[in-house]
Amino acid sequence: MTLMSYFTEPSLKEFLRRSNYWASLNRNQYPVRMYDAITALYNWVDCPCDSNCECKKHGCEKHLVRINSLGFKANYEHYINCYVDEKNIVR
């Protein structure tokens, strides 16, 4: 059983709606920065799971797979951009 299975669909939608609302007001523009990080640090691959997998029950077709060749610095920069208030970053 996955973590998502513990939430009802309406409660999960409400949680995500609220989270995205507050994130959009954050100075870091978290939703935009997270999209940039996912695009730069991960590749989409076809879902390798068999039909008994929990993800297939939710209509999964693709998985995000981390790009291993990227070093610490690339991951660190995206983490900082996503989660640390830009006014607190010393570079």
Secondary structure, 3 states (H helix, E strand, C coil): CCHHHHCCHHHHHHHHHHHHHHHHHCCCCHHHHHHHHHHHHEEEEECCCCCCCHHHHCCCCEEEEECCCCCHHHHHHHHHHHHCCHHHCCC
